[in-house]
Amino acid sequence: MRAMCTKIRLKGLANRIGLLIVGAVLCLLIQTPIRSVETVKLPILMYHHIAETGDGGSTISAEMFRAQMEAVARAGFCAVLPEEVLAFVRDGKPLPRNAFMITFDDGYFSNYDLAFPILRERGLRATVFAIGISYGRNEYKDTGIAITPHFGAREAGEMVGSGVFSIQSHTYDFHQWEAFESGKPIRSNILQLQGESDADYADALRRDFEMSRAVIEVSTGERVIALAYPGGAWDVAAQRVLRDCGVLMTFTTEPVMNELTVGDMSGLFELGRFAIGDNVTPDELVKLITT
């Protein structure tokens, strides 16, 4: 078997079996901690939906996603989860060499039936920021309008139980679509509504996050410590409420490289992410996350 693996590597990883073996070996090797350092750079990728055909925007084709994941695995990058990033900043626990994050927003079923097997076969892991009210739905709330299907409690439990995924919050219902809503006001993002008092806003956001956390933690048994802002919108008031709720990490849509320092918990808020679609080739992706 060892001779066979060597032969596959020499052929340039020509088939899926070779990619699986090499990806697993590389991940084991690069999980050897980096030397003791105080500051690291952490690139974070942002995806949404995967389909057989991409749309040039937030939907990426399964073929391109597979090629991108093969490229980063082959290049020796190791995908980490929120708890590992937190442990580095809070406790100084070293991250693996070439650490980066893969994230998905919204919680589409394609994260389960397409991304899950691709990631698992290549020894990679990812975080999904799920919309609580859309858990397990293929219709929009109480309006009955068809939406792209989202995974539910059963799939979430399997994903987290596998060790391949972390599932975190994208709010419970602060990511509303105006065209699908039957009433007003519309909360399209996490920001305070015009005319809403500070106290009412804080109470509304606190209740929303607690509902989001309950949905995820009941179905997965995983602690919810992170939230991705819908649409990337945030302000100091939102951050203050979320911190009070025990959120330790927040994610935006700003395409910037993150720099994390041991002991500086503020660095875990407003983390930047690079939106990735069909327009990013596998080689370009590797260059993007090479720090």
C-alpha positions, 0 to 999 in steps of 0.5 A, spaced: 500 500 500 505 504 501 508 503 494 502 504 491 501 511 495 508 513 492 506 511 485 500 515 485 504 521 488 509 521 483 503 521 477 501 528 480 495 526 484 492 524 478 485 521 481 481 522 487 484 516 491 491 520 490 488 526 492 485 523 498 491 520 501 495 526 500 490 531 503 490 526 509 497 526 510 498 533 509 493 535 514 497 531 519 503 534 517 501 541 517 498 540 524 504 540 527 504 546 531 508 552 528 513 555 532 511 559 538 509 566 535 505 572 538 502 574 531 499 570 525 495 572 519 489 568 517 485 568 511 478 567 511 474 564 505 467 566 504 462 561 500 454 561 500 451 556 495 454 550 491 450 548 484 452 544 478 452 550 475 455 557 478 451 564 476 457 568 476 455 571 483 454 567 490 453 560 487 459 557 485 459 550 481 461 544 484 466 542 479 470 549 481 469 548 488 472 541 488 478 544 484 479 549 489 479 545 495 483 540 491 488 546 490 489 548 497 489 541 500 495 539 495 498 546 497 499 544 504 493 549 507 490 546 513 483 549 514 481 551 522 475 552 526 472 558 530 474 554 537 481 553 534 482 560 532 479 562 539 484 558 543 490 561 539 488 568 541 485 567 548 490 561 550 496 562 546 495 555 543 499 554 536 495 554 530 497 549 524 502 551 519 498 555 513 492 555 517 486 558 513 478 558 514 473 556 509 466 559 511 459 559 508 453 563 509 446 562 510 446 554 511 444 552 504 442 544 503 448 544 498 453 545 504 451 538 506 450 534 500 455 537 495 460 541 500 461 536 505 463 530 501 468 534 497 471 537 504 471 530 507 475 527 502 480 532 502 481 533 509 478 540 510 474 543 514 469 549 514 464 553 518 457 555 516 453 561 519 446 558 518 440 563 518 436 560 524 429 561 521 431 558 515 433 551 518 430 545 514 426 550 510 425 550 502 419 556 503 420 563 506 417 563 513 410 564 513 409 566 506 410 560 502 415 563 497 420 558 494 427 559 496 433 555 495 433 549 500 436 549 507 439 544 511 436 542 518 437 539 524 439 532 522 444 534 517 447 539 522 448 534 527 451 529 522 456 535 519 458 537 526 459 530 529 463 528 523 468 534 525 468 537 518 464 542 520 462 548 525 455 551 525 455 558 528 450 564 527 448 568 521 442 571 526 435 567 527 431 572 523 435 579 522 437 577 514 430 578 511 428 579 504 424 585 503 421 582 496 419 576 500 416 579 507 409 580 508 409 586 513 414 591 516 419 593 518 424 589 515 430 587 518 435 586 512 441 586 517 443 587 524 443 594 524 438 598 528 431 600 525 430 608 524 426 610 530 427 604 534 430 606 541 436 603 543 433 599 549 428 596 544 434 594 539 438 591 544 432 587 546 430 585 539 437 583 537 439 579 544 432 575 543 434 574 536 441 571 537 438 567 543 433 563 539 439 562 533 444 559 539 438 555 541 436 552 534 444 550 533 446 548 540 440 543 540 441 540 534 449 540 534 451 540 541 456 545 539 457 551 543 455 557 539 461 563 539 461 566 533 456 570 528 457 573 521 453 579 520 448 579 514 450 583 508 457 584 512 453 590 516 455 592 523 456 597 528 458 599 535 451 598 538 451 591 535 457 589 537 456 591 544 450 587 544 453 581 541 459 581 546 454 581 552 450 575 549 457 571 549 459 572 542 467 572 541 468 572 534 464 576 528 465 576 521 464 581 516 464 581 508 470 586 507 476 582 503 482 583 507 487 579 510 486 578 518 492 579 523 491 575 530 495 577 536 495 572 542 491 576 548 488 581 543 481 579 543 478 585 540 482 582 533 477 576 533 471 581 531 469 584 525 474 579 521 475 580 514 473 574 508 474 574 501 468 572 497 470 566 492 466 564 486 467 561 479 471 567 477 477 565 482 481 559 479 484 554 483 491 557 482 489 564 484 485 562 490 492 559 493 496 565 491 490 569 495 491 565 501 498 565 501 501 569 507 
